[in-house]
Each structure stands twice: as C-alpha cells, then as structure tokens.
Amino acid sequence: MFNEIIVAFDGSDHSESALLVACDLAAKYQASLHVIHVPELHKPTAGVAGTPVSVLSQENALHQAGDVIIKRAETLAKETGQPLSSTLLLTGPTAQAILEVAHTKGADLIVSGRRGLSNLKGMLIGSVSQQLASDAHCAVLTVKAGNVRQQ
C-alpha cells in the first residue's frame, strides 16, 4: 500500500508521535521512510533612530539546531527498529518544501503532527498540516501528540 513515506519533523511532541506512527507503517509495508525538517528562516529587523535595519539571520545557528532535531528523529526511529532511508534539512516555506520532496520521491504518504512549533502566522494563514492536506498529491496523515505509545 505504501512504498515511500515522508515525515515532516520539527521536534514537537506532535511530530514525534507522527514519526512513531510513520515508523510503524513503514515496518508494516516495508516502505522507505524519509524525514524532513524545514526550519523557518526569519529575517528580523531592529529599529535604529526610527529606521528599520535588517539584522542578519542566524542561519548557521538555525542549521545547527536543525541538525539536532534531525538527530532526534534518527534516535526515535532507531528505537523503533525502523531505519530511515534519508533525512533532509531544507529551507524555504515549510509546506512547499515538504510537498516538493514528496513529489520528487514519489511519496504515497506524508505524515505530520497536527500541531508543530509554528507561530501566530500559522494561526492566521493555516498550519503546515492544513497546507499539506490541501495541496498534496498523495495521502496525508496528521497525528495528535499523546495518542501514540512507543512499543
């Protein structure tokens, strides 16, 4: 039924539950499992004498933090006995990046947490999980934190 499963992972409780479900499905269907983390790059500005001045984003620090999140996903998957086929740390609009990878890999399923680490923007224009469900070419499964127990 599923050959290629994509997991959107941001380190939140919801995404950890999503990864556990995806590991279970990958084991049952002998599917390839791909974990994607897409940190949001923010370009903050500061006001100096009433004039906005761009503050350099901490892209390097963001990628280092992203590496830690990917390592957490690898650890969780290893604990379930399910190897990851690939991990990707990407930039850009989160949902768009996930959808592009899903299309490229010919995904049959995208698994994400119902809620992530998003901010007010997610509440105003829609969460990543809503965008995935709306725009994906394949099935999308959203998982709520706390509904999954690791075995």
HELIX and SHEET records of a PDB file:
HELIX    1   1 ASP A   13  TYR A   29  1                                  17    
HELIX    2   2 GLU A   59  THR A   80  1                                  22    
HELIX    3   3 THR A   94  LYS A  105  1                                  12    
HELIX    4   4 LEU A  120  ILE A  125  1                                   6    
HELIX    5   5 VAL A  128  ASP A  135  1                                   8    
SHEET    1   A 5 SER A  86  LEU A  89  0                                        
SHEET    2   A 5 SER A  32  HIS A  37  1                                        
SHEET    3   A 5 GLU A   4  ALA A   8  1                                        
SHEET    4   A 5 LEU A 109  GLY A 113  1                                        
SHEET    5   A 5 ALA A 139  VAL A 143  1                                        
SHEET    1   B 2 THR A  45  VAL A  48  0                                        
SHEET    2   B 2 THR A  51  SER A  54 -1                                        
END                                                                             
